[in-house]
Amino acid sequence: MKKQLLIAGGTGLIGTAIKESALSRGWEVMILSREPGPGKMMWNPAKRTISLTEVMTFDAIINLAGASIAGSKWTTARKKEIVDSRVDAAATLEKYLQQGLLKAQTYIGASAIGIYGDRGSEPLDEISPIVAEDQWMVNTVQQWEKAHAAIESLGIRTIIPRIGIVMSEKGGALPEIIQTAPFGFLGYFGDGHQIWPWIHIDDLVDIMLLAIEDDKMQGTYLAVAPFPASNKEIVKAANDVYSPHRLVIPVPVFGLRLMLGEMHQMLIQSCNAHPARLIKENFLFKFNRIEEAMDDLIKK
């Protein structure tokens, strides 16, 4: 029988890639959406409602829903929206799963490496302690994971991937990194030494779909490539694909602070995260090193 998959946040970069891959495998995919349309189920997470008139059963639910962290400056209102959108989405799914109107064998709730904060070169994995809980981003991701854990408490197999910086030609970090290439230069942030735990979009999709198929997977995973790279190394890897090469120059931190406000912290924080559980469980990454990813994603 075809697998039945429900995706919350299915129209974003990651959700779209998962949907395309799942459909190519012959799965049936439905998207939770605020807008009506074919293959969509209406919902309003702010009001914690889903338009359900009968019980709907899925093999898995993937919850990627939440306002973009990098969409605009972190004003007080924007910060509230970022937190509430994530907590409300998970709480809405929990409500309908608890009532029995939604049924699923597996729940995958997206999380992020932001839960670790700025940790320099300290090696981090799934069992590393969470510190600096008073920092807004750390606290935000903790609230996000707590909302996912409420679904796990219903007895549903739950996987929480802490997703790194996603590399894709269709969105996310990479288009921002290479946007100045037509002007002859690429920029790294500050001294560029901050470590960015990145992941190729194809590997992330494979991790998500494997988590549905492998019933031994459960709990928290770091969804990052085996070899993290510094911001400067990532920019240089992108530059190596271009011919002729561009000039690689630093972007001063004070300039980032002026342009982005508090949000500039995302660009200069360092997180040396490693996918210990995925490696232990023999997941095969297609793109282990940033040079391989850039060679695949940037059109020569």
Secondary structure, DSSP 8 states (H G I E B T S, - for coil): ---EEEEETTTSHHHHHHHHHHHHTT-EEEEEESS--TTEEEEETTTTEE--SS-EEEEEEEE-----TTSS---HHHHHHHHHHHHHHHHHHHHHHHHTSEEEEEEEE-EEGGGG---TT-EE-TTS----TTSHHHHHHHHHHHHHHHHHTTT-EEEEEEE-EEEETTEEHHHHHTTTGGGTEEEEETTS-SEE-EEEHHHHHHHHHHHHH-TT--EEEEES-SS-EEHHHHHHHHHHHSSS--EEEEE-HHHHHHHHGGGGHHHH---EE--HHHHHTT---S--SHHHHHHHHS--
